[in-house]
Amino acid sequence: MKTIFSAIVMVVFAVGIQAQSRLENAKKQASQNKELILLNFSGSDWCIPCIKLHKNIIGTDEFKKLETENVMVYINADFPRNKKNQLSPELKKENASLADQYNPKGIFPYTILLNSDGKILKSWEGLPSENATAFVKEIRDIKENQKL
C-alpha cells in the first residue's frame, strides 16, 4: 500500500513539475537576461477581444521587438474550442495549471506582466485600450522602473 501511495505521489508531483515547464523556463530566462514575463490567456478561435489583441498588439513587429531586445519573455496560454485547433494534452494541462494559478476567474483575454520570480507587476482584463505603441511603451517603462 505504501508503494502504491508513493508511486501516486511521485506521478502527481512529476505532472505538476511538467505543467509549469514553460513558466519555469521563462522565469530562468527572465532572471538570466533581466527580462519580464508577459503571460496572456486567450481563446484564439472564439474570443473576439482575444483575436483583436493578437492581431492589433501581440502580432505586431513593435511587440515582437520586446522579445528580440530581451525586454520580456512571452507565454500564451490558449484555450481554443474548435476541434481543429486543439492543443496537445500536455499543453492543455500546462495552460490549465497556469490558469489555476494566475487566472482563476477565467477572464479572456487576461494579460499579466510578471517579474522573473512570478510576481504580478501589472494586469490587463479584457482588451487593452492602448494601441500597440502605447502597450509596448508601458511594458518598457515598467521594465525600466524594476530592479532586475
C-alpha positions as CSV (number, residue, x, y, z in Angstrom):
1,M,0.0,0.0,0.0
2,K,2.8,2.4,0.9
3,T,4.5,1.6,-2.5
4,I,1.3,2.4,-4.4
5,F,0.8,5.6,-2.5
6,S,4.4,6.7,-3.1
7,A,4.1,5.9,-6.8
8,I,0.9,8.0,-7.0
9,V,2.5,10.9,-5.1
10,M,5.5,10.8,-7.5
11,V,3.3,10.8,-10.6
12,V,1.3,13.7,-9.3
13,F,4.5,15.6,-8.4
14,A,6.0,14.9,-11.8
15,V,2.9,16.1,-13.6
16,G,3.0,19.3,-11.5
17,I,6.6,19.9,-12.5
18,Q,5.8,19.3,-16.2
19,A,2.8,21.5,-16.1
20,Q,4.8,24.6,-15.2
21,S,7.7,24.0,-17.6
22,R,7.1,27.0,-19.9
23,L,6.7,29.3,-16.9
24,E,9.7,27.9,-15.1
25,N,11.8,28.2,-18.3
26,A,10.5,31.7,-18.7
27,K,11.5,32.5,-15.1
28,K,15.0,31.2,-15.7
29,Q,15.4,33.1,-18.9
30,A,14.0,36.3,-17.5
31,S,16.3,36.0,-14.5
32,Q,19.4,35.4,-16.6
33,N,18.6,38.2,-19.1
34,K,17.0,40.6,-16.7
35,E,13.6,40.4,-18.5
36,L,10.0,40.5,-17.6
37,I,7.4,37.8,-18.4
38,L,4.1,38.5,-20.3
39,L,1.5,35.8,-19.7
40,N,-1.6,36.1,-21.9
41,F,-4.7,34.0,-21.5
42,S,-6.7,33.7,-24.7
43,G,-9.4,31.9,-26.6
44,S,-7.8,32.1,-30.0
45,D,-10.7,30.8,-32.0
46,W,-13.8,32.0,-30.1
47,C,-12.9,35.2,-28.1
48,I,-13.3,38.3,-30.3
49,P,-11.3,40.6,-27.9
50,C,-8.5,37.9,-27.8
51,I,-8.4,37.8,-31.6
52,K,-8.2,41.6,-31.7
53,L,-5.5,41.7,-29.1
54,H,-3.3,39.2,-31.0
55,K,-3.9,41.0,-34.3
56,N,-3.5,44.6,-33.2
57,I,-0.9,44.3,-30.5
58,I,0.8,40.9,-30.0
59,G,1.2,40.2,-33.7
60,T,2.9,43.5,-34.4
61,D,6.6,43.9,-35.2
62,E,6.7,46.5,-32.4
63,F,5.5,44.0,-29.8
64,K,7.8,41.2,-31.2
65,K,10.8,43.5,-30.6
66,L,10.2,43.2,-26.8
67,E,11.3,39.6,-27.1
68,T,14.2,40.1,-29.5
69,E,15.5,43.0,-27.4
70,N,15.3,41.0,-24.2
71,V,12.7,43.1,-22.6
72,M,10.3,40.2,-21.9
73,V,9.5,36.6,-22.5
74,Y,6.0,35.9,-23.9
75,I,3.8,33.0,-22.9
76,N,0.4,32.4,-24.5
77,A,-1.9,30.2,-22.5
78,D,-4.5,29.5,-25.2
79,F,-7.9,27.8,-24.7
80,P,-9.3,27.1,-28.2
81,R,-12.7,25.5,-28.6
82,N,-12.7,24.2,-32.2
83,K,-11.6,20.6,-32.7
84,K,-9.1,21.5,-35.4
85,N,-7.3,24.0,-33.1
86,Q,-7.0,21.7,-30.0
87,L,-3.7,21.7,-28.2
88,S,-1.7,18.7,-27.1
89,P,-2.9,17.1,-23.8
90,E,0.4,18.3,-22.1
91,L,-0.1,21.9,-23.2
92,K,-3.8,21.8,-22.1
93,K,-2.7,20.6,-18.7
94,E,0.0,23.3,-18.5
95,N,-2.4,26.1,-19.6
96,A,-5.0,24.8,-17.0
97,S,-2.3,24.9,-14.3
98,L,-1.3,28.5,-15.3
99,A,-5.0,29.5,-15.2
100,D,-5.4,28.0,-11.8
101,Q,-2.5,30.0,-10.5
102,Y,-2.9,33.3,-12.4
103,N,-6.5,33.4,-13.9
104,P,-8.9,31.6,-11.5
105,K,-11.8,33.8,-12.6
106,G,-11.4,32.6,-16.2
107,I,-11.2,36.1,-17.8
108,F,-10.5,36.3,-21.5
109,P,-8.3,37.9,-22.6
110,Y,-6.3,38.4,-19.5
111,T,-2.7,39.6,-19.7
112,I,-0.3,39.7,-16.8
113,L,3.2,41.2,-16.6
114,L,5.4,39.3,-14.2
115,N,8.9,39.7,-12.8
116,S,11.3,36.8,-13.0
117,D,10.0,35.5,-9.7
118,G,6.5,35.3,-10.9
119,K,5.2,38.3,-9.0
120,I,2.5,40.2,-10.8
121,L,3.6,43.7,-11.8
122,K,0.6,44.7,-13.9
123,S,-2.5,43.1,-15.3
124,W,-5.0,43.9,-18.1
125,E,-8.5,42.5,-18.0
126,G,-10.1,42.3,-21.4
127,L,-8.7,44.0,-24.5
128,P,-6.2,46.8,-23.5
129,S,-7.4,50.2,-24.5
130,E,-3.9,51.1,-25.7
131,N,-2.7,50.6,-29.3
132,A,0.5,48.6,-29.9
133,T,2.8,51.5,-29.5
134,A,1.3,52.6,-26.1
135,F,1.1,49.0,-24.8
136,V,4.8,48.3,-25.7
137,K,5.8,51.7,-24.2
138,E,4.0,50.8,-20.9
139,I,5.9,47.4,-20.7
140,R,9.2,49.1,-21.4
141,D,8.5,51.8,-18.8
142,I,7.7,49.1,-16.2
143,K,10.9,47.3,-17.0
144,E,12.9,50.4,-16.6
145,N,11.4,51.0,-13.2
146,Q,12.2,47.5,-12.0
147,K,15.4,46.4,-10.3
148,L,16.0,43.3,-12.3
